[in-house]
Amino acid sequence: MNKPEVISSEDIYKGKIFDVYEAEICDGEIRYKREIVKHKGSAVIIPVFADKTVALVRQYRHAAGEYLLEIPAGTLNLEENPEAGALRELEEEIGVKAGKIEKLIEFYVSPGFLTEKMHLYLATDLHETQQNLEEDELLSIEKLTFPEAFEKIKNGEIQDAKTIVGLILAGSKFGFSY
C-alpha cells in the first residue's frame, strides 16, 4: 500500500515536552486534516528486586486529575538512546542501578494523534544508589509483588496503560500470569 501524500504541514504549538502541528493529507481522492502531537519518545522501566517485588511510583497526574501508580518512565532527551534513558529514569525515580537490563517491547501510545513511542525495559540485579528527582517530580515509591500489582490492575487501582502492559509482560518473565 502506498502511503498518503502530505500536502502541507503547519506548526501550531512549540512546547518544552511536545509540539503540535496540523497536516493536510491526500489519500487517493480524499483530503483531510490531522492535528498531530509530536513527542521525542519515552523510556519506561520495570525494576524487579531479588525478592521478585516491583517498584512503582505514585504521583499526581493533572491530566487525569488524580494520583496514579506507575512504573518509572520519562521523556527521552534529544538524541538519547532509549536504554540509556530507561537507566537514567530508574536511578532518578527509584534510586537504583541495574546490573541487567532487557528490552521487552516498544509501542505507540496513541498513534491516532501522537507520535510518542515508548521503549519498555525490565531491570534486574538492582543496586541502591540515590534518587535524583527533578524539581517538579513529587512522587513516592511503592513496592508490590506481582500478584498484588495484578490485583490492583483488576480492581482499578492501576489505570496507567504503560504500567499495565509492563507489569503483565514482566510478570510473565517470572512465572506470574495475569
N, C-alpha and C positions, 0 to 999 in steps of 0.2 A: 504494500500500500504506500502511496505517495503521501508525504506529509502535506498538510495545508500550507498555503503561502501566507507569510506575514506581510500585509500591505503597509502597515505603519505601526510605530511603537512610540508612545509618548510618556515621559516621566511625569508622575502625578505627585509623588512624595519621596523625599530622601530622608532617611532616618538613621539612627545610631545602629539599630539591630536589623532593620529591613527597609527596603524601598518598595514603592508601588508604581507600576506602570500600566498603561492601557494599550492593548494591542488590537489592531484590526486584522482579522483573519479572513482569508478566502479559501473555502473548501469546495472545490468544484464550482457550482453556481451559487453557493450560499456564502454570504458575507455576514460576519458577526464581530462583536467586540467582546473582549475579556479583560477584566481588571486582574492583574497578577501581583501577588506579594512575592518579592524577590528576597530570598534569605540565603546566607552563606552555608547553611547546613549545621548540623549539631552532632555532638558526640554524647553517647549515653553509655553508662557502665553499671554493671551489677556486681557489687562487691560481696563475695561469699567467703565467710570466715571458715576456719578449720572445723568449727563445730556445726557447720552447714547452716548457720544463720546468715541472713542477708541484711545489709544496712540500707535503710531508706531515709529520706529527708522529708520533714513536714514543713511546708512553707505556705505563706499566703499567696494565692494567685488571684490578682484583681479581676482578670477577665472572667474567672469562674465565680468570684465573689466569696471564696472560702479557702480554708487551709486544706491543702491536698498532700497526700502521702505519695511520694515519687522516688524512683531510683535517681541517682545523681546524673545530671545532664547539663550541657551548656552549649552555647553557640560557638562554632569554630572561629578562631581568629583568622584573619586574612592569610591565605596560603598555608594554613595549618593542616598537617596530616591528621586525619580523624583519630588514629590510635593515640597520637601524642595529645590530642585534645581530650580524649577519654581519660588518659592517665593524669592529665592536669586537673580535670574536674574531680577525679577520685580523691586526690590529695587536698584540693581546695575545700571540698564539701564534707568529706568524711575524715580526712586526716590520716590516710593510709597510702602506702605504695604497694603495688602488686608485683609479686615475683613472677607471676604468669598472667598473660592476657590472651584472650581468644575472641576473635570476631565471630559473632553469632549470625548477624543479618544486617542488611541495610534496607531502608524502606522510605517511601514518600509519606509524609504526614497527612497531607490533604491535597492531592495533585489537581483538584479541580480549580484551585486558585492560588496555590502556594508552591514555590519551588523547593522548599526545605526537604532535604534528605537527612534522615537520622541514621547514624552508624552505631550499632549496638554491640557492646563488648561484655564479656564475662571476665571478672578479675578474681584471681585466687592467690594463695600463698601471700597473704596480706601482712604487712609490717607497719605498725603505728609510727606516724611522724607527727604532724601537727596540722590542724585545719588552717586554711588561709583564705577565709571568706572575703568576698568583695564587700565594699561598704554597704551596699543595698541588699546583701544576701542575709536575711534573717531567717534562720532555719534551725530545726532541732533534728537530731539523729534518733531513729528508732530501729532496733534490731528485731527481726522476726524469723521464725522458722518458715520453711516453705508451706507447710500445712496452715500455719497461722495467716500467712500472706494470701494463700488461695481462699481461705475463709473470708478475709477482708474484701477480696475481689467479689466473691459471691454475694456478700451482704451489702455491697455498695460503698464500703469504706475506702476502697481504692478505685478511683474513677478515671485515672490518667491512662490513656491508651498505651503510651510507650512503656509504662510500668507494667501494665497487664501483659503485654507481649513479652517483655523482658523476663518477667517472673516465670511465665509459663515455659519459655524456651530454656531458661537457666535451670529451672526446677527439673526439667526432663533430663538434663545432664547428670543430675544427682539421684535419679530414680524416683522423683516425685511427679505425680501426674495431677493435672487439674481435674 
